[in-house]
């Protein structure tokens, strides 16, 4: 038993790493685990079953020695310097042909640099986005691998075994070279930010505008989750409103501080979108609102200095709730559309060769943004004439058009009540701008030419022009 060589190694045995190891073992794969913290190694060994071929290692040297050659090693450590530290420590033990896999939320440009550096040593490097949290890691996540195809093919049976399944299809697909996997995961998280912001805005309107209690909110979100809005995020939202705080006896949601944290992937999505000049306003506003929420003391001080409309709705509550449902579905489509448009353009710039139908397919199960809507999005990208933008798909464009009045009415009510709904506002502006054949950008271009001689184009003549605007 001591001379046994294991199929794959896992570095980082926190909740995600440990659950992935157990998932792999459940599917018959042998795994050796290592963590700098001996208690994590002990926790893994306590969790394994007699039938599992899993062993812990107390040192990196022992860890590497237990792996079959060529080695396949997965890292589940925090993004940034910790990844580089693990790579530095591992390098003396690695050889050409070994495969290293980063399963964390690494910044895609870091993944490219690491991949290039390791390729010069003959080491294969995969950047794999993983979505689904600890439950997904244990029972089936969505996996988004990118890097050398050769490396993916080596672990393809493993990944297909542990991934979530939808209609028998594993929620994993090779996405492309380099940082393709981590880029797709980054955009996945950006979409997640947008969807969470929209859901939070429906909560605000119903809580502060309609004075609904937690039981009513639970019932509404649970009902919505049985409709076209069905999604993991709505499912957990409904459950959240029922949870009782054991310390106070109140609903837990009502004792949570209203400051939303973030780990950077939403911000990276917005930054990349700005670099590629792809508009993602709902995602951008979601990031901004998380930032604004952290200024709690300033918000409290300002709230005591100024006031606005009374946030009490005097109309028919059931009608507003119905309109919120339609607005949320329209907002969801527009948020996914922004993310998919970013993937479309990034694929060309970074030469990923992304198959957007495959992206939508692997997001249908296991991941945080899984939703019934993804079946429609997947269908939109099937066939030879896949659209460059989801609003070019007649079914999805019609779905937004049929609900645009709900979106407008919700925003109108929120404005009258003085309740902030920037996610819905940004989504509507995005829709209205994209359906506009003409935009006032000609004035902006004229201003740029006036103060900076930046030139402009004409609608009636080819060429580039500059005018001395101050002359009569």
C-alpha positions in Angstrom: 0.0 0.0 0.0 2.9 2.3 0.7 4.2 2.1 -2.8 0.8 2.8 -4.4 0.8 5.7 -6.9 -2.2 7.9 -7.0 -3.9 9.4 -10.1 -4.3 13.0 -9.1 -3.0 15.3 -6.3 -4.9 18.1 -4.5 -3.1 21.0 -2.9 -5.3 23.0 -0.6 -7.8 21.0 1.5 -10.1 23.7 2.6 -13.8 23.2 2.1 -13.6 23.4 -1.7 -10.5 21.3 -2.1 -11.6 18.6 0.4 -15.1 18.3 -1.2 -13.6 18.0 -4.6 -11.3 15.2 -3.4 -14.3 13.3 -1.9 -16.2 13.8 -5.2 -13.3 12.4 -7.1 -13.0 9.4 -4.8 -16.8 8.8 -5.0 -16.2 8.3 -8.8 -13.4 5.8 -8.3 -10.4 8.1 -8.7 -7.4 7.8 -6.4 -6.3 11.1 -4.8 -3.4 12.3 -2.6 -4.1 15.5 -0.7 -1.7 18.1 0.8 -2.2 21.3 2.8 0.3 23.4 4.8 -2.1 23.1 7.7 -1.9 19.6 9.1 -5.4 19.9 10.6 -6.8 20.1 7.0 -5.0 16.9 6.1 -6.4 15.3 9.2 -9.9 16.5 8.3 -9.7 15.0 4.9 -8.6 11.6 6.3 -11.4 11.6 8.8 -13.9 12.3 5.9 -12.9 9.6 3.6 -14.7 6.3 3.5 -13.2 2.8 3.5 -13.9 2.4 -0.2 -12.1 5.7 -1.1 -8.6 5.5 -2.5 -7.5 8.7 -0.8 -4.4 9.5 1.3 -3.0 12.6 2.9 0.7 13.8 2.7 2.5 15.7 5.4 5.1 17.2 3.1 5.3 18.4 -0.6 8.0 15.8 -1.2 5.9 13.0 0.1 2.9 14.4 -1.9 4.7 14.4 -5.2 6.3 10.9 -4.6 2.9 9.4 -4.2 1.7 10.5 -7.6 1.8 8.4 -10.8 4.0 9.9 -13.5 3.3 12.1 -15.5 1.8 13.8 -12.6 -1.6 15.7 -12.5 -1.8 18.2 -9.6 -4.7 20.5 -8.8 -4.4 23.6 -6.7 -7.3 24.9 -4.7 -5.7 27.9 -3.0 -6.7 31.6 -2.9 -6.0 33.6 -6.1 -3.0 35.8 -6.4 0.4 35.4 -4.6 -0.6 32.1 -2.9 -0.9 30.5 -6.3 2.6 31.7 -7.3 4.0 30.5 -3.9 2.7 27.0 -4.5 4.1 26.9 -8.0 7.5 28.0 -6.7 7.5 25.3 -4.0 6.4 22.7 -6.5 8.8 23.4 -9.3 11.8 21.5 -7.9 9.7 18.4 -7.8 8.1 18.6 -11.2 9.4 17.5 -14.6 8.4 17.9 -18.3 5.1 16.4 -19.0 3.5 17.0 -15.6 0.2 18.8 -15.5 -0.7 21.6 -13.0 -4.3 22.8 -12.6 -5.4 26.0 -11.0 -9.0 25.6 -9.8 -9.2 29.0 -8.1 -10.6 32.3 -9.2 -7.3 33.5 -10.7 -7.2 36.7 -12.7 -7.0 35.6 -16.3 -3.9 37.6 -17.2 -2.1 36.0 -14.3 -3.1 32.6 -15.7 -1.6 33.5 -19.1 1.7 34.5 -17.5 1.9 31.3 -15.4 1.0 29.1 -18.4 3.7 30.7 -20.5 6.4 30.4 -17.8 5.6 26.7 -17.1 5.3 25.8 -20.8 9.0 26.9 -21.2 9.7 24.1 -18.7 7.5 21.5 -20.5 4.9 21.6 -17.8 1.2 21.8 -18.9 -1.0 24.3 -17.1 -4.8 24.4 -17.0 -6.8 27.3 -15.6 -10.2 25.9 -14.5 -13.1 27.9 -13.3 -15.2 26.0 -10.8 -18.7 27.2 -9.8 -21.1 25.7 -7.3 -19.7 26.4 -3.9 -19.0 23.7 -1.4 -22.2 21.8 -2.3 -21.3 21.8 -5.9 -17.7 20.7 -5.2 -19.0 17.7 -3.2 -21.8 16.6 -5.5 -21.2 18.1 -8.9 -19.9 21.6 -9.9 -19.8 23.4 -13.3 -16.2 23.2 -14.6 -14.7 25.7 -17.0 -11.3 24.4 -18.2 -8.9 26.3 -20.4 -5.3 25.7 -21.4 -3.5 23.2 -23.6 -5.9 20.7 -25.1 -3.4 17.9 -24.3 -3.7 18.7 -20.6 -7.4 18.8 -20.7 -7.7 15.4 -22.5 -5.6 13.8 -19.7 -8.1 14.8 -17.0 -11.2 14.8 -19.2 -12.6 11.5 -17.7 -12.0 12.8 -14.2 -13.7 16.1 -14.9 -16.6 14.6 -16.7 -17.1 12.2 -13.8 -17.2 14.8 -11.1 -19.1 17.5 -12.9 -22.8 18.2 -12.5 -25.1 16.4 -15.0 -28.1 17.9 -16.8 -30.0 15.4 -18.9 -27.0 13.1 -18.7 -24.6 15.7 -20.0 -21.7 16.7 -17.8 -21.4 20.4 -17.1 -17.8 20.6 -18.4 -16.3 21.4 -21.8 -12.9 22.4 -23.0 -13.2 26.1 -23.6 -10.0 27.1 -25.3 -6.3 27.8 -24.9 -4.5 29.9 -22.3 -6.8 31.6 -19.8 -10.1 30.8 -21.6 -11.4 28.9 -18.6 -10.6 31.6 -16.0 -11.9 34.3 -18.3 -15.3 32.5 -18.7 -15.4 32.0 -14.9 -14.7 35.7 -14.4 -17.6 36.7 -16.7 -19.8 34.0 -15.0 -19.1 35.8 -11.7 -19.8 39.2 -13.3 -23.2 37.9 -14.4 -23.7 36.6 -10.9 -23.1 40.1 -9.5 -25.7 41.5 -11.9 -28.4 38.9 -11.1 -27.9 39.3 -7.4 -28.3 43.1 -7.6 -31.5 42.7 -9.5 -32.9 40.3 -7.0 -31.9 42.6 -4.2 -33.7 45.5 -5.8 -37.0 43.4 -6.0 -36.5 42.7 -2.3 -36.1 46.4 -1.5 -39.2 47.4 -3.4 -41.3 44.8 -1.7 -39.8 45.3 1.8 -39.7 49.1 1.9 -42.3 49.9 -0.7 -44.9 47.2 0.1 -43.9 46.6 3.7 -44.0 42.8 3.1 -42.7 40.6 5.9 -40.3 37.7 5.6 -43.0 35.1 5.3 -44.6 36.9 2.4 -41.2 37.4 0.7 -40.4 33.7 1.1 -43.7 32.8 -0.5 -43.2 35.2 -3.5 -39.7 34.1 -4.3 -40.6 30.4 -3.9 -43.6 31.0 -6.3 -41.4 32.9 -8.8 -38.9 30.0 -8.7 -41.7 27.8 -10.2 -42.0 30.0 -13.2 -39.7 31.2 -16.0 -37.6 32.8 -13.3 -36.5 29.4 -12.0 -32.9 29.6 -10.9 -30.5 28.6 -8.1 -30.3 32.2 -6.9 -34.0 32.5 -6.5 -34.2 29.2 -4.8 -31.7 30.2 -2.1 -33.3 33.6 -1.8 -36.6 32.0 -0.9 -34.9 29.8 1.7 -33.0 32.8 3.2 -36.2 34.5 4.4 -37.2 31.4 6.5 -34.0 31.1 8.4 -34.3 32.0 12.1 -31.3 33.5 14.0 -30.7 31.2 17.0 -29.3 34.1 19.0 -32.2 36.5 18.7 -35.1 34.5 17.5 -35.6 36.9 14.6 -35.2 36.0 11.0 -31.5 35.9 10.3 -31.9 38.2 7.2 -33.0 41.0 9.5 -29.9 41.0 11.6 -27.4 40.9 8.8 -25.5 44.2 8.3 -26.3 45.8 4.9 -22.8 45.8 3.6 -22.0 43.5 0.7 -18.5 42.2 0.3 -16.7 41.1 -2.9 -13.5 39.3 -3.9 -12.8 41.1 -7.1 -14.1 39.0 -10.0 -17.0 41.4 -10.7 -14.6 44.3 -10.8 -12.3 42.3 -13.1 -15.3 41.7 -15.4 -16.1 45.4 -15.6 -12.4 46.3 -16.1 -12.1 43.8 -18.9 -15.3 45.1 -20.5 -14.0 48.6 -20.4 -10.7 47.5 -22.0 -12.5 45.7 -24.8 -15.1 48.5 -25.1 -18.0 46.2 -24.5 -20.9 47.7 -22.5 -21.9 45.8 -19.4 -23.8 48.4 -17.4 -25.9 46.1 -15.2 -22.7 44.3 -14.1 -20.9 47.6 -13.6 -23.7 49.0 -11.4 -23.8 45.9 -9.4 -20.1 46.3 -8.5 -20.6 50.0 -7.8 -23.6 49.3 -5.5 -21.5 46.7 -3.5 -18.9 49.4 -3.1 -21.5 52.0 -2.0 -23.0 49.6 0.5 -19.7 49.6 2.4 -20.0 53.3 3.2 -22.4 52.6 6.0 -21.4 55.4 8.3 -21.6 58.0 5.5 -25.0 56.6 4.4 -26.3 56.8 7.9 -25.0 60.4 8.4 -26.5 61.6 5.0 -29.8 59.8 5.8 -30.1 62.0 8.9 -29.4 65.2 6.9 -31.6 64.8 3.9 -34.9 63.2 3.0 -36.9 62.2 0.0 -40.3 60.7 -1.0 -42.0 58.4 1.5 -41.3 54.8 0.4 -44.9 53.6 0.7 -46.7 52.3 -2.3 -50.4 53.3 -2.5 -51.3 51.2 -5.6 -52.3 47.6 -6.0 -49.6 45.4 -4.4 -50.4 42.3 -6.4 -50.0 44.2 -9.7 -46.6 45.6 -8.6 -45.4 42.1 -7.6 -46.4 40.8 -11.0 -44.5 43.7 -12.7 -41.5 43.0 -10.6 -41.5 39.4 -11.8 -41.6 40.5 -15.5 -38.9 43.2 -14.9 -36.7 40.6 -13.2 -37.0 38.2 -16.1 -36.2 41.0 -18.6 -33.3 42.1 -16.4 -31.9 38.6 -16.3 -31.9 38.3 -20.1 -30.2 41.6 -20.4 -27.6 40.7 -17.8 -26.8 37.4 -19.5 -26.7 39.2 -22.8 -24.1 41.6 -21.5 -21.9 38.8 -20.2 -22.2 36.7 -23.4 -21.4 39.8 -25.6 -18.2 40.2 -23.5 -17.3 36.6 -24.1 -18.0 36.9 -27.8 -15.6 39.9 -28.2 -13.0 38.6 -25.8 -12.9 35.3 -27.7 -11.7 37.1 -30.8 -9.3 39.4 -29.0 -7.6 36.7 -26.9 -8.1 34.0 -29.6 -9.9 31.7 -27.3 -12.3 30.3 -29.9 -15.1 30.1 -27.4 -18.2 28.0 -28.3 -20.9 30.1 -26.6 -23.4 27.2 -26.9 -21.0 25.1 -24.8 -20.6 27.9 -22.3 -24.4 28.1 -21.8 -24.7 24.3 -21.7 -22.1 23.9 -18.8 -23.8 26.7 -16.9 -27.1 24.9 -16.7 -26.1 22.7 -13.8 -23.9 22.9 -10.7 -23.1 26.6 -11.0 -24.4 29.6 -9.1 -26.0 31.2 -12.1 -27.8 28.1 -13.3 -31.3 29.0 -14.5 -34.1 27.7 -16.7 -33.3 30.7 -19.0 -30.0 29.1 -20.0 -31.8 26.5 -22.1 -33.1 29.4 -24.2 -29.6 31.0 -24.3 -28.1 27.7 -25.3 -30.6 27.2 -28.1 -29.9 30.8 -29.4 -26.2 29.8 -30.0 -26.9 26.5 -31.7 -26.4 26.3 -35.4 -24.1 27.9 -37.9 -25.6 31.4 -37.6 -25.0 32.0 -33.9 -25.7 35.6 -33.0 -23.0 38.1 -32.0 -25.5 39.4 -29.4 -28.4 37.7 -27.7 -30.8 40.5 -28.6 -30.3 39.4 -32.2 -32.2 36.2 -31.3 -35.9 36.8 -32.0 -37.2 34.7 -29.1 -35.1 36.5 -26.5 -35.6 39.9 -28.0 -39.3 39.3 -27.9 -39.2 38.1 -24.3 -37.6 41.4 -23.3 -40.0 43.5 -25.5 -43.0 41.8 -24.0 -41.8 42.7 -20.5 -40.4 46.2 -21.1 -43.5 47.8 -19.7 -43.0 45.9 -16.5 -39.4 47.2 -16.4 -40.5 50.7 -17.0 -43.3 50.6 -14.5 -41.1 49.2 -11.7 -38.5 51.9 -12.3 -41.3 54.5 -12.3 -42.7 53.3 -9.0 -39.2 53.1 -7.4 -38.4 56.6 -8.5 -41.6 57.9 -7.0 -40.9 56.0 -3.7 -37.3 57.2 -3.6 -35.9 53.6 -3.7 -32.7 53.0 -5.6 -33.0 50.5 -8.5 -29.8 51.2 -10.5 -29.6 47.6 -11.8 -33.1 47.9 -13.4 -32.3 51.4 -14.6 -29.1 50.3 -16.2 -30.8 47.3 -17.8 -33.5 49.4 -19.3 -31.0 52.0 -20.6 -29.1 49.1 -22.2 -32.2 47.9 -23.8 -33.3 51.3 -25.0 -29.9 52.1 -26.4 -29.5 48.8 -28.2 -32.9 49.1 -29.8 -32.1 52.7 -31.0 -30.9 52.9 -34.6 -29.8 56.5 -33.7 -28.0 57.7 -30.6 -26.8 61.2 -29.7 -23.2 60.2 -30.0 -22.8 62.5 -33.0 -23.0 65.5 -30.5 -20.3 63.9 -28.4 -18.1 63.4 -31.5 -18.7 67.0 -32.5 -17.7 68.2 -29.0 -14.5 66.1 -29.2 -13.6 67.6 -32.5 -14.4 71.1 -31.2 -12.1 71.0 -28.2 -9.5 68.4 -29.3 -9.6 68.2 -33.1 -10.4 64.5 -32.7 -12.2 64.4 -36.1 -15.5 62.8 -37.1 -17.2 60.9 -39.9 -20.2 61.9 -41.9 -23.4 60.1 -42.8 -23.3 61.4 -46.4 -19.7 61.1 -47.4 -16.8 58.8 -46.8 -13.7 60.0 -45.0 -12.5 61.6 -41.8 -13.2 65.3 -41.2 -12.3 68.1 -38.9 -14.0 71.5 -38.5 -12.8 74.8 -37.1 -16.0 75.2 -35.1 -15.2 78.6 -33.6 -15.1 80.2 -37.1 -18.2 81.8 -38.4 
